[in-house]
Amino acid sequence: MTDKNTVFHQKLTLNVRGQLVDLSVPKVMGILNLTPDSFYDGGRHNIIHEALKKTEQLLTEGAHFIDIGAYSSRPKAEHISEEEELNRLIPVVKAVVKEFPNAMLSIDTFRSDVAKAAIHEGAHLINDISAGEMDAKMFETVAQLQVPYILMHMKGTPQTMPQYASYEDLFGEVCNYFLRKIKKLISWGLTDMIIDPGFGFAKTPEHSYELLSKLDLLKMLGHPILAGISRKSMIYKLLDTDAENALNGTTVANTIALMKGANILRVHDVKEAMQAVRIVEKIKSRA
């Protein structure tokens, strides 16, 4: 198996606890949200029984990764303590690992101690919306754990990010942000990184569509690209609807992201995302 890219030397494999995951064919990451106040599915899966049912559905529909989050990162979300995040998260991680031992679990957290606890309980990846900005120990922690690390572009915090949605050169600033972070992570000895441009995080819908249109240029950073667009306001505001009715728009946006080189789609609706992957891969195979 070799990493493939016709223009840039982009790494397209991940070492996940000794198992090599090939991202040359895009993978789907299903969202398991344990927060009571998420913008779309808050409170639906924060009971272990319901979380296991949702996990089974996501895996059955084809999810390669399950992204478990216990801290809401929607704009102006309530800030919760580390203790509360752990209390929401760890029992579910334990239950999912026991029930689905072959599932690859990503943990959506910006806290290094939460990351460490979840990996200790059997999780596999860390998905950090702050790319180390909200916990100075995160880079050292993921390097010590030697787990794949998703770093996202954001300015401010979930509570303050709307006020930072201003840029002189959006794409240039995002690229420079990632270049600095990647260099630092490499210095810590981490090689498995995934970059997420952070659609909607300290970005207006116009900013998000600019990044989507230029997503393929992020390949120059040399690492896999994750697109997290699912049911976001950039979709439903444009279509004059709401998150509940944004599935069709999400599928269109995910298809564009795949055509632009996304290697992982982070989604609420796995079946539809898998269908988009199959169609786009069919088109690519005939090019």
C-alpha positions in Angstrom: 0.0 0.0 0.0 1.4 3.4 -1.0 0.3 7.0 -0.3 -1.0 8.4 -3.6 -1.2 12.0 -4.8 -0.4 13.3 -8.2 0.7 16.8 -7.2 1.7 16.9 -3.5 3.3 14.4 -1.3 0.2 13.9 0.9 0.3 11.2 3.6 -2.8 9.0 3.1 -2.3 6.3 5.7 -2.9 6.4 9.5 -1.3 4.0 12.0 -4.2 3.3 14.4 -2.9 1.1 17.2 -0.8 -0.8 14.8 -3.5 -1.1 12.1 -2.8 0.8 8.9 -5.8 2.7 7.7 -5.8 3.6 4.0 -7.4 7.0 3.3 -6.8 7.0 -0.5 -10.5 5.9 -0.5 -12.3 8.4 1.7 -13.7 7.2 5.0 -16.8 8.3 6.9 -16.7 9.3 10.6 -20.0 9.0 12.4 -20.9 11.5 15.1 -21.9 10.2 18.6 -22.9 13.3 20.5 -23.2 13.0 24.3 -24.0 16.6 25.0 -27.4 17.9 25.9 -27.2 21.1 23.9 -25.7 20.3 20.5 -27.0 22.4 17.6 -28.6 19.3 16.0 -28.8 16.1 18.1 -28.3 17.3 21.6 -29.5 15.0 24.3 -30.4 12.1 22.0 -27.6 9.8 22.9 -26.3 10.8 26.3 -27.7 7.6 27.9 -25.5 4.6 27.5 -28.3 2.4 26.1 -29.1 5.1 23.5 -25.4 5.7 22.7 -24.9 2.0 22.0 -27.9 1.9 19.7 -26.6 4.9 17.8 -23.1 3.4 17.6 -24.6 0.2 16.1 -26.5 2.2 13.6 -23.5 4.2 12.5 -21.3 1.1 12.2 -24.0 -0.8 10.3 -24.3 2.1 7.8 -20.6 2.0 7.1 -18.8 4.3 9.5 -15.1 3.6 9.7 -14.7 5.9 12.8 -17.0 6.9 15.6 -16.4 10.4 16.9 -17.5 10.7 20.5 -17.9 14.1 22.0 -19.1 15.2 25.5 -18.4 19.0 25.2 -20.7 21.1 23.0 -18.7 23.3 20.6 -21.6 25.1 19.0 -21.3 28.9 19.1 -21.7 30.3 22.6 -22.2 26.8 24.0 -22.1 26.5 27.8 -18.7 25.8 29.2 -18.5 22.6 31.3 -15.8 21.4 33.7 -13.4 18.7 32.9 -15.0 16.5 35.6 -18.4 16.8 33.9 -16.9 16.0 30.5 -15.3 12.9 31.8 -18.4 11.8 33.6 -20.4 12.1 30.4 -17.7 10.5 28.2 -15.8 7.7 29.9 -18.8 5.4 30.8 -19.9 5.5 27.1 -16.3 4.9 25.8 -16.1 1.8 28.1 -19.5 0.5 27.0 -18.7 1.1 23.3 -15.3 -0.6 23.5 -16.9 -3.6 25.2 -19.8 -3.9 22.8 -18.0 -3.1 19.6 -14.3 -4.0 20.2 -13.3 -3.6 16.6 -14.7 0.0 16.3 -12.2 2.8 15.8 -13.1 5.6 18.3 -12.2 9.2 17.9 -12.6 11.4 21.0 -13.7 15.0 20.4 -12.0 16.9 23.2 -9.6 19.8 23.6 -8.4 18.6 27.1 -5.3 16.6 27.3 -6.3 14.7 30.5 -9.7 13.8 28.9 -7.8 12.6 25.8 -5.4 10.5 28.0 -8.3 8.9 30.0 -10.3 8.0 26.8 -7.3 6.5 25.1 -6.5 4.5 28.2 -10.1 3.1 28.0 -9.6 1.9 24.5 -10.2 4.9 22.2 -8.0 5.4 19.1 -7.8 9.0 17.8 -8.1 12.5 19.3 -10.1 15.2 17.6 -9.2 18.6 19.0 -11.2 21.6 17.8 -8.6 24.0 19.3 -5.4 22.3 17.8 -3.7 22.7 21.2 -4.7 26.3 21.8 -7.0 25.5 24.7 -4.7 23.1 26.5 -0.9 23.6 26.3 -0.3 20.0 27.2 -2.3 18.5 24.3 0.6 18.2 21.8 2.9 16.5 24.3 0.1 14.2 25.3 -0.9 13.0 21.9 2.8 12.6 21.0 3.3 10.4 24.1 0.2 8.4 23.3 1.2 8.1 19.7 -2.3 8.3 18.4 -3.6 10.0 15.2 -4.5 13.6 16.0 -7.1 15.8 14.2 -6.3 19.4 14.5 -8.9 22.0 13.5 -8.6 25.7 12.7 -10.5 27.9 15.1 -10.0 31.4 16.6 -11.1 32.0 20.2 -13.3 29.5 22.0 -16.7 28.1 21.3 -18.0 30.8 23.6 -16.2 33.7 21.9 -15.5 32.5 18.3 -18.3 34.5 16.5 -16.5 37.7 17.4 -13.3 36.5 15.7 -14.8 35.8 12.3 -12.7 38.4 10.5 -9.8 37.8 8.1 -7.6 39.8 5.7 -6.5 36.6 3.9 -8.6 33.7 5.1 -7.0 30.9 3.2 -3.5 32.2 3.8 -4.2 32.5 7.6 -5.6 29.0 7.8 -2.6 27.5 5.9 0.0 29.4 8.1 -1.9 28.2 11.2 -1.6 24.6 10.1 2.0 24.9 9.0 3.0 26.2 12.5 1.0 23.5 14.3 2.3 20.7 12.1 5.9 21.8 12.6 5.4 21.8 16.3 3.8 18.4 16.4 6.6 16.9 14.3 9.1 18.3 16.8 7.2 16.3 19.5 7.5 13.2 17.3 4.0 12.9 16.0 3.5 11.8 12.4 -0.2 10.9 12.1 -2.1 14.1 11.7 -5.4 15.0 10.0 -6.3 18.6 9.2 -9.8 20.1 9.6 -10.3 23.6 8.2 -13.1 24.2 10.8 -16.2 25.1 8.8 -18.3 27.5 10.8 -15.7 27.9 13.6 -14.9 31.6 13.8 -16.1 31.8 10.2 -19.1 33.2 8.5 -20.9 31.1 5.9 -19.0 33.0 3.2 -15.7 32.1 4.8 -16.8 28.5 5.0 -17.7 28.4 1.3 -14.4 30.0 0.4 -12.6 27.2 2.3 -14.7 24.5 0.7 -14.0 25.9 -2.8 -10.2 25.8 -2.0 -10.2 22.5 0.0 -8.0 20.7 -2.5 -5.2 23.3 -2.0 -4.9 22.1 1.6 -3.3 18.9 0.2 -0.1 20.9 0.0 0.2 20.6 3.8 0.9 16.9 3.3 -1.7 15.4 5.6 -5.2 13.9 5.2 -8.1 16.4 5.2 -11.3 16.0 7.3 -14.4 17.9 6.3 -17.0 18.5 9.0 -19.9 20.2 7.3 -22.8 18.0 8.4 -26.1 20.0 8.9 -24.2 23.2 9.7 -25.5 26.7 9.5 -23.5 27.4 6.3 -25.9 24.9 4.7 -29.3 25.6 6.3 -29.0 29.4 6.3 -28.2 29.4 2.6 -31.2 27.1 1.9 -33.6 29.0 4.3 -34.2 25.9 6.4 -32.9 24.5 9.7 -30.5 21.8 10.8 -33.2 19.2 11.0 -34.0 19.7 7.3 -30.4 20.1 6.0 -29.6 16.5 5.0 -30.0 17.1 1.2 -27.8 20.2 1.4 -25.3 18.3 3.6 -25.0 15.5 1.0 -24.4 18.1 -1.8 -21.7 19.8 0.3 -20.1 16.5 1.3 -20.0 15.5 -2.4 -18.2 18.7 -3.3 -15.8 18.1 -0.4 -15.0 14.7 -1.7 -14.4 16.0 -5.2 -12.1 18.6 -3.7 -10.0 15.9 -1.9 -11.6 15.3 1.5 -10.3 12.0 3.0 -12.7 11.8 5.9 -16.3 13.1 6.1 -17.5 13.7 9.7 -21.2 13.3 9.6 -24.5 12.8 11.5 -25.9 10.7 8.6 -23.5 7.9 7.6 -25.6 6.1 5.0 -26.0 9.1 2.8 -22.3 10.0 3.2 -21.3 6.5 2.2 -23.4 6.8 -0.9 -21.7 10.0 -1.8 -18.3 8.3 -1.4 -19.3 5.5 -3.7 -20.5 7.8 -6.4 -17.5 10.1 -6.3 -15.1 7.1 -6.3 -16.9 5.7 -9.3 -16.5 9.0 -11.2 -12.8 9.1 -10.2 -12.2 5.6 -11.4 -13.3 6.5 -14.9 -11.3 9.7 -15.2 
